[in-house]
Amino acid sequence: MKGLGVAHVACGADFAFGHRRHGNIDRLEALLAPHGIGLTIVPQLADDGGPISSSRIRRLLQEGYPERAAEELGRLWSIAGPVMHGDQRGRLLGFPTANIPLTQHLEPARGVYAVRVTLPDGRIVPGVANIGRRPTINDGRESRLEVHLFDFNEDLYDQTLSVALIALLREEKKFSSLEELKAQIAADAAQARFILGI
């Protein structure tokens, strides 16, 4: 452990490690003490809903409650990733998007969100995002994050964005035509602007 430069370890009161989680806090302390490494046990946080945990926060995100997840995290939950080239359908519909793969991330509830996007230079731009498989287009691809940034027209390809989810506007839905989809995207954008106060 000294080779890793560990000076101190902090863990939760219910921390377990190793094969079948047989390692407990007493075992961890016994492993650290001979190396002069201190241990702090952080008490469990709880509210009326029970213990606050990473499992509970993941469940909130997967059920479409990013605002509640943010309350428990003490910050907005976000997805970061590089902007990939897409098929330009958003642009054709009048809503160009920055496409970010979800392959390495927890996938929140599929649907449309009001978002705040942090650019590589630190600017924060409001927008609307879709997380899902695009059932109207039905291209059979895996889920992705598509973000339309409001009042923004700069090249973002290959840049890494951080997309903070503010509120779920609606669940993913299949529309009968691209015109119906376009009208709904416009309504989603208006609702996101209202929620974001712009």
C-alpha positions in Angstrom: 0.0 0.0 0.0 2.9 2.3 0.6 3.8 2.0 -3.1 0.4 3.5 -3.9 1.1 6.5 -1.7 -1.9 5.8 0.6 -1.8 8.0 3.7 -5.3 7.6 5.0 -8.4 5.6 4.1 -12.1 6.6 4.6 -15.0 4.2 4.2 -18.6 3.9 5.1 -19.8 2.1 8.3 -21.1 -0.8 6.2 -18.0 -1.1 4.0 -17.1 -4.7 3.0 -14.4 -6.0 0.5 -12.8 -9.1 -0.9 -14.2 -12.4 -1.9 -18.0 -12.5 -1.2 -17.5 -9.3 0.8 -15.9 -11.2 3.7 -13.5 -8.3 4.5 -14.9 -5.9 7.1 -13.8 -2.7 8.8 -11.9 -4.6 11.5 -9.9 -6.5 8.8 -9.2 -3.3 6.9 -7.9 -1.6 10.0 -5.7 -4.7 10.7 -4.3 -4.4 7.2 -3.7 -0.7 7.4 -2.2 -0.3 10.9 1.2 -2.0 10.3 1.8 0.5 7.5 0.9 3.5 9.6 -2.2 4.3 7.5 -5.1 5.8 9.3 -8.7 4.9 8.9 -11.8 7.1 9.2 -15.3 5.5 9.3 -17.9 7.8 7.9 -21.3 7.4 9.5 -24.2 6.4 7.2 -26.4 9.3 6.0 -30.1 8.7 6.0 -33.4 10.6 5.5 -37.1 9.7 5.6 -36.5 7.3 2.7 -33.8 5.3 4.5 -30.1 5.1 4.0 -28.6 7.3 1.3 -26.5 5.0 -0.9 -25.0 4.7 -4.4 -27.6 2.0 -5.1 -30.4 4.3 -4.1 -29.0 7.2 -6.3 -28.7 4.8 -9.3 -32.3 3.7 -8.8 -33.5 7.3 -8.7 -31.7 8.0 -12.0 -33.1 4.9 -13.6 -36.6 5.8 -12.5 -36.3 9.3 -13.9 -35.7 11.5 -10.9 -32.4 13.4 -11.5 -33.5 16.2 -9.2 -33.9 13.8 -6.3 -30.6 12.1 -7.1 -28.9 15.6 -7.1 -30.3 16.3 -3.7 -28.8 13.1 -2.3 -25.4 13.6 -4.1 -25.2 17.3 -3.1 -24.5 18.1 -6.8 -26.0 17.6 -10.2 -25.5 14.1 -11.7 -23.8 14.3 -15.1 -22.6 12.2 -18.1 -19.3 13.1 -19.7 -18.1 11.9 -23.1 -16.8 12.8 -26.5 -19.1 14.2 -29.2 -19.4 11.7 -32.0 -20.5 12.2 -35.6 -24.2 11.2 -36.0 -26.5 10.9 -39.0 -27.5 14.6 -39.0 -31.2 13.8 -38.4 -31.4 16.4 -35.6 -30.1 19.1 -37.9 -32.6 18.1 -40.6 -35.4 18.4 -38.0 -34.1 21.9 -37.1 -32.5 20.8 -33.8 -28.8 19.9 -34.3 -27.5 17.6 -31.6 -24.2 16.7 -30.0 -24.2 12.9 -29.8 -22.5 11.2 -26.9 -22.3 7.4 -26.6 -23.5 5.9 -23.3 -21.5 2.7 -23.4 -19.5 3.4 -20.2 -22.2 5.1 -18.2 -25.2 4.2 -16.1 -28.2 4.7 -18.3 -30.8 6.9 -16.7 -34.5 6.5 -17.5 -35.0 6.8 -21.3 -36.6 10.1 -22.3 -36.2 13.8 -22.8 -34.4 16.0 -20.2 -33.8 19.6 -19.5 -29.9 19.8 -19.2 -27.0 22.1 -18.5 -23.9 21.3 -20.6 -20.4 22.2 -19.5 -18.1 22.8 -22.5 -14.3 22.1 -22.4 -13.6 25.8 -21.8 -15.9 25.9 -18.8 -18.9 27.7 -20.3 -22.2 26.3 -19.2 -24.9 26.1 -21.9 -28.6 25.1 -21.3 -30.2 22.6 -23.6 -32.6 19.7 -24.0 -31.5 16.1 -24.4 -32.8 12.7 -25.4 -31.5 9.5 -23.8 -32.6 6.4 -25.6 -32.9 4.4 -28.8 -34.8 6.8 -31.0 -37.9 4.6 -31.6 -39.4 6.8 -34.3 -36.3 6.5 -36.5 -35.9 2.8 -35.4 -32.3 2.6 -36.4 -31.7 -0.3 -34.0 -28.6 1.3 -32.4 -27.8 1.1 -28.7 -28.9 3.9 -26.5 -27.2 7.3 -26.8 -27.3 10.8 -25.4 -28.3 13.4 -28.0 -28.1 17.0 -26.7 -29.4 20.1 -28.4 -27.7 23.2 -27.0 -29.9 26.4 -26.9 -28.7 29.4 -28.9 -25.4 27.7 -29.8 -23.7 27.1 -33.1 -20.1 25.9 -32.6 -18.3 22.8 -33.8 -18.1 20.3 -30.9 -17.0 17.1 -32.6 -14.4 15.1 -30.7 -14.7 17.5 -27.7 -15.7 16.1 -24.3 -18.9 17.6 -22.8 -20.3 17.1 -19.4 -24.1 16.9 -19.5 -26.0 17.5 -16.2 -29.5 16.2 -16.0 -31.9 18.7 -14.4 -35.4 17.3 -14.9 -37.1 14.5 -16.9 -39.6 16.1 -19.2 -41.2 13.0 -20.7 -40.5 9.3 -21.4 -39.2 8.1 -24.7 -42.0 7.7 -27.2 -42.5 6.5 -30.8 -44.2 9.0 -33.1 -46.2 8.2 -36.2 -44.2 10.6 -38.4 -41.1 12.8 -38.5 -43.4 15.9 -38.5 -45.0 14.8 -35.3 -41.6 14.2 -33.8 -40.4 17.6 -34.9 -43.4 19.3 -33.3 -42.8 17.4 -30.0 -39.1 18.3 -30.0 -40.1 22.0 -30.3 -42.5 21.6 -27.4 -39.8 19.8 -25.4 -37.4 22.6 -26.1 -39.9 25.2 -24.9 -40.6 23.2 -21.7 -36.8 22.8 -21.0 -36.3 26.6 -21.5 -39.1 27.3 -19.0 -37.6 24.9 -16.4 -34.1 26.3 -16.9 -35.4 29.9 -16.6 -34.4 31.1 -20.1 
